Amino acid sequence: MSTPAFRALRMRYPEARITLQLRPGLAGLIAGSPWFDDVISVQSYRQGATALVREGRALRNARRYDLGICLPDSWSSALLMRVAGVRRICGYRRAGRGILLHAAVAPRPEWGRQRLVARETYALELLKTLGCDDGDTRLELFTTPEEDAEAERSLATAGGGIRPLLVLAPGASFGASKCWPPESFAEVGDASARAGAQVVVVGTRDEAARVRRVCDAMRQPALDLAGSLELGGLKALVRRAAAVVCNDAGARHIAVAFGVPCVVLMGPTSLDKTNRNLEGVHILETDVACRPCYKRDCPIDHRCMTRLAPSAVSRIVLPLLGSAREAAASST
C-alpha cells in the first residue's frame, strides 16, 4: 500500500539514488519495480537494541544518506536511521519519537488516535512535506522473468487445459481473528472446481496447516502451494488468477496491484484503513456490534467471520470465473 508513495518519490527525485529498507523476507514483493537503486533487508528487525545499533553503524560506514523517509511509525525504524547518520529524517510524530526526527510531521486530527485512514493516503500525505504530490493512489507491483517462471512451474503440476485460476488465501499474519474458517474456503473451492476452475490454495510455511485443512475439506481437487513459493512467485501466481478469495491480508493488496478481482472476508478490522483502490474488490462483512475490535484472537465465538456464508462468496466468484473462461476461449 506504500507503492503510490514510492512512485511519487521517484517522480520527485528522478536522479536520486534511492535505497529501500524493508523487513526480512519481503524483497520479492518489490522485485522488478523501477523505483529503487538498492533494496536491503533490516537484519536487526526484532533482534533488540544491540543488533539495531550494530546495523546502524554498518550503514553509516557503508554510505552517507542525505534524506531518510520513515514510513513506519515505530521507534526502531527512526532510531536505526539516526544511528546510521542520516542527515535529515522525516516521519510522523507518534508516541514521543519526534525527538528522533528532524522533520516530525503531525498526523491529521481527523484521523483520530487510531489513525483510521487508508495507508496509501497516509504515506502520500507524509511525502507531501517533501514536495511529492501527484495524488495517484494506484497500487502497483511488477514481476521478474524468474518469478513468472516459478509461477508457471507450480501450475504445471496441476495439469494442462484452459481453466480459469482461482486462488484461495486462507491465512493472515495478523492473527487467527482475521481468518475465515477453512471449511468455508473449501466450500467455495468445491463450487469453483465444479464450475471448471483450477483451484490453488496458497500460504506461507507457517500457514501450511491451515492450507492443508482447506484442501482436506474439499471434495474436488486443489493444488496446495503453502510454503512452496517464494513471495515473488506467489505474486506472479496471483497475477495470473481470474479471482482471489482471501481474508483482509496481503493477498488482497497483491491482487489489487495487478487488477485481479478479489473477494475479501473482513471481520475484526475496519475498511477505514483500506478504503482506497476498491475497484474490483468485493468486501463481505457482518453487522455485529463487537467489530471492529482489532484483536488478534477472538475472545468469544468469532461471529464476525463465521456468519459470512460461503454461498455469498460463490455468487460473486462464479461469474468472474465464467468471464475469464470466455475470454481465454476467445483468445485461442
N, C-alpha and C positions, 0 to 999 in steps of 0.2 A: 504493500500500500504506500510505500515511500517512493515508488518508481516515478510518480509525477514530479516529486521534488528533485530526484536525480536528473531527470530530463531537463528541468528548468535550470538547475545548477550548471550543467554543461552548456546550455544555450547562453547563459550569462557570462561564463568564463570559458570560451571555446579554446583558448590557448593554454589554459592552466594544466598542470599535472595533478590529477585528482586520484587520491587513494581512498578506497573504501575499506573500512574496518568492519568486520561482522563476526557474529558468533561462530564457533567451530561447526563445521558440517553444512554450512549454508552457501558455500561458494557456488555450488551447482545451480542455485536458484538464479543467480545473476550472470551466469556464464553466457557469453555471446552478446552481451549488451555493449553499446558504443559509448558509454558514459565514463568509464574508468580506465586509467592507465595502470593501476595496480589494485589488486584485491588481496588483503591479508586477513588472516584469522586472528582473533583476540585470544591468545593462548592462555591468558590469566583468567578467563571467564570463570567465575565461581570458584576460584582457587585461593582466594584470600589476598590480604594486603601485600604480603611479601612478594607473591608472584606478580601482582599488579605493578609494584614499584620496579621489579626487575625488568618486566616487559617495557614499561615506560622509558626506563633508562636505555634499553636497547634501541628503541625507536628514536630517542634523542641522538644517539650516536650514529644511527644509520642515515638520518635525513632531517633537515630542518623544515618544519611546516609553518607556513605563514598564517593559515586560517584553519580552524577546526570547527566543524558543524556537528554539534552533539544532538542527534535526533532522539536517542533515548532520554528519559527523564531521570535516569539513575545517577547516584553519586559516583559510582565506579567508572562510568563512561567519561564523566567530566574529569575525574581525578587522573585517569590514565592519560588524557590529553595534557593535563597540567604537568605531570611528571615527564612526559615526552617533550616538554618545552615548546608546545605550540604557541606561537606568538599572540594569536587572538582567538579566543574560544567563544562561540556563540551557541546559546541554548536557552531553553525555557527555564525560568526561575521556579524552583519547587523544593519544598522540604529543606530550605536553608542552604541549598547547594549554590546559590548565587555567588557566594564568596569564591567559588572555583571558576566562575565565568567572567570573561572580560565584557561580554555583551549579554546581560541577563534579561531575557525578553519576558514580559509579563503576559501570561495567557489571557485570553478574552474573558471578562467576567461572566458573560452569558453561558460559557461552557460549564460553569459550576465547579465544585471541588472534585467531582469525578471526571471532569473534562469529557463530557458527553459530546464529542464532535468526531466526525469521520477522520480517520488517520491521514487520508490524502490532504484534507484541508489543514489539519494540524501541522503537518510537515511543511506545506507550502506557505502557511502563514509565518512560520519561523524564517523561511528563506526570503520573504518579502523584506525583511530587515537588511538583506544583502543586495537588494535590487532585483531579485529573481521573482518575477510576477507575470507569468504568461497565462495563468488561470486555467491551464489544461490539467484536469484531474484524471485523465485516462490512465488505467493501469497498463503496463507494457512489459512483456518478457520476451526472451528470444531463446532459440535453441542452437546448439552447435551440431555439425555433422556427426560427431561422435555420440552425442545424446540421441539424435534421431536414429542412429544405427542400433543403439541399445534398446530403444523402444520397439523397433521393428523385430529384433531378435526375441524379445519377450513375447510379442504377439504371435510369432511364428509357431510357438509351442502349442497354441490353441487351434491350429489348423487353418486352412485357407478358406476361400469363399468371400463373397462380398456381403459382409454383415456389418450393420452399424454397431459401434462400440459404446457400451455403457460402462462407465467407471463408478464403482461404489467405493467410498472412502469412509469407513465407519469409525475411525479414530479421531482423537482430538488431544493434542499435547496439554491443553489447559487443564483437563481432568475429566473424570467419569461423568460429571453432571452435564457436560455438553453432548454426550453420546446417546444417540437414538439406539434402541435395543437391536442387537444383531439379528434377532428373528424378524424384525420389521424390515431391515435391509434385505434379508433373504427373501421375503415375500415379494418385494419389488424386483429383485433379481430374477426370481422364477417367472414372474409375469413378463418381464422383458425378454428373457430367454425364449419363452414360448412364442413371443412375437417375432423371433428371429434375430435377436441381438446377441452379440458376443459380450458376455459379462466378465468384467475383470474387477477383482477386489484388491485394493491397494492399502498399504500402511507401512509404517516403519517397523524395524525389528522389535521394538518394544510393544507394538500393536499386533504382533503376529497371532497371539491367542484370540484376540477379538476378531481378526480377519478370518481365522480358522472357524470360529463359531458361526460366522455368516455363511461360509462355504458348506459347513457340515449341515446347517439348517436348510440349505437349498436342495430341491429335488432335481433341478436342472443343472447341467454342467457350468462351472465357473472357474476362472483361472485365478489362483491365489498367488499374488505377487508381493506379499508382505515381506519387506526386508530384502528383496531380491533386486531391487532397482535403486541406483543412486538417485539423489534428488534431481539431477539433471535429466536422467532417464525417465523419472516419474513426470517431470514437467513436459517432456516430449510426448509421453503417452497421453496425458490429459489433452494436449493439443490435438490429438487425433480423434478424440471422443466425439460422439454425437450428443452426449449428455453426461453430466456428472451428478450423482446424488451424494450429499455429504452433510456433515454437521457444520456448525459455524466455526470453521477451522481453515487451515491453509489451502486445502484443495479448492475451496470456493474461490479464493483470490487468484490462484493459478488459472482456473477455468475462465474467470472474467478477463484476465490479461490476454487470453487467446481468443476471446469471443465465443467460448463454448457455453451453451446453455447449461444451467445448473439448478438443481432443487436443493435448498438449504433448510435443514431442520434446526430451528432456533429455539432454544429453551431458556437457560439461565441468563443469557446475555441480552443486551438491548440493541436494536437496529440503529439507535442514535449514533453509535460509534462506527457504523459501517453503512451509512445511508447514501453513499455515492456509488456510481457505476453499477446501477441496478438493472440496466437493460439486459435482458436475457437471464436475470436471476429471479427465481421463484422462491419466495420466502414463505415457509409454513411455520406457524406458531400457534400456541394455545392462549386463551384468555383466562389465565389463572392468577389469583391475587398475589402469589408469592414471587412472581417473576417481574422484572429481572432481579436476581439475587446475587449474581456473580460469585456464588460459592462453587468450589471445585468438586465437592461431593454433596449430593443432596441429602439433607438430614431427615427427609420424610419419605414420600413414595415416588419421587421423580415424575410427578404428574405432568409437568410441562413438556416432557418428551414422550412418555408412554401413551398420552392421549392423542398423539399425532398418528393418524391412520395410514397404513401402507397403501390402501386403495386411493387415498387422496394424492399420494405421490405418483402412483402408476397412472392416474388420469392425466397427469402433466407429462410424464416421461414417454408414454407410448406414442403419442402423436409426434414428439420430437424424433423418436427412432424411425417412425414411418417416413417422415420428411427426409431424414438422412438416407434412408434406403432408396427412396425415389430419386434423390439427387445423385447417388452413386450409380444407380442403374442407367440414368440418362447420360452419364458421362462416359459410359463404356461403349 
